[in-house]
Amino acid sequence: MDTAPATTSAYPPSVNFHLWEPCNMRCRFCFATFQDVKATVLPRGHLPRDQAIAVVEQLADAGFDKITFAGGEPTLCPWLGALVTRAKQRGLVTMLVTNGSRLLDPGWLDAHAAQLDWVVLSIDSADPRTHARLGRSIAGQASRALPVEHYLTIATELRTRKVRLKINTVVTAENVDEDMGDLLLMLCPERWKVLQVLPIAGQNDGAVDSLLIDEDRFSRYCARHQRVVDAGIKLVPEDNEDMTGSYAMVDPAGRFFDNTAGAYRYSRSILDVGVAAAWHDIHFDPQRFQKRGGIYQWRARVIG
C-alpha cells in the first residue's frame, strides 16, 4: 500500500536537501544549477561540513520523516557520508539522487550503502548518444556519457546491499520519442519518476528552450511505457503543474526555496532563524504534493 507513516509535523513528511552546487555533468535542462546562490551568498557552492550537518539536525527536529540528498552531484561532497549517517541516526529515511558516475568507485558503496535506504539514479535515455546531446555526461563531454552497462551494474550492486532503487527521467525534446522500456525492465526499480522538462528562470534560462515539450507529448511518452507498469514498476508522472509548489526543498545555503513564480524564491537561512520561520518565507501546496504521489511506502525494506 502506497502510504507513508503518519506524521504530526506541520511540514510535509519529506524534504529534499540540495546540499552541493558543484556537478561533474552539464545537463542542459538542469533546474538545480544554483549559480544564483553561488554568485550571491555561497561562493564555494556549499555549506561547511558542520553547518550542513546542523541543517540535517534541524530538519530532523522539525519532524520530517524522509530526507533526499541531492545537488548538483552530491557524491562529490566529501562529507556526504557524515550527513547520511546523521540523518539515519535521527531516524530519517535516507535517499540519494545521483547521476551514478561515482557509485562504482572502489569502496564507495561499501562505505555508504548501510546508511542509505534509497538511491535514485538520474537516467534520461537508454542511448548514450542522447545523454551526450543532453549534456548528461562527465564534464559535458560526449565521449564520457555513461554506458548502459554502468547503470545495470549499479542496480545489481544496490540490490545486493538491500538498497532500494528509483529512477528519475526528465523528458525533453531530445528523448520524448524514445522508448526506455527495455532498460527499465532490466534495472527493475521500484519507482520510476517521469518529469516533464521544467523551465526555471535563473537556473536553465536559454539552455532549456529548445528542449521544451507540451503536455500532450509528455503524456504520450508515459503511455508508451505501459509495459513497464504492467511489469509492476510504479510509474510516477509529473508534468510542470505537478512540480510547481509541491516540494519541500532546501538549497545549498541551507534555505528553503520554492518555484511557484517560475523562478526560485529563497527563505531566510534555517541556521539563522530556524525551520519554522524559514518555512513561512516560501509557498508549499500540500494538495499538489498529495496529487503528485508525494507520499508512498518509503520505509519498507527490500527482502531477499
Disulfide bonds with the S-S distance in Angstrom:
none
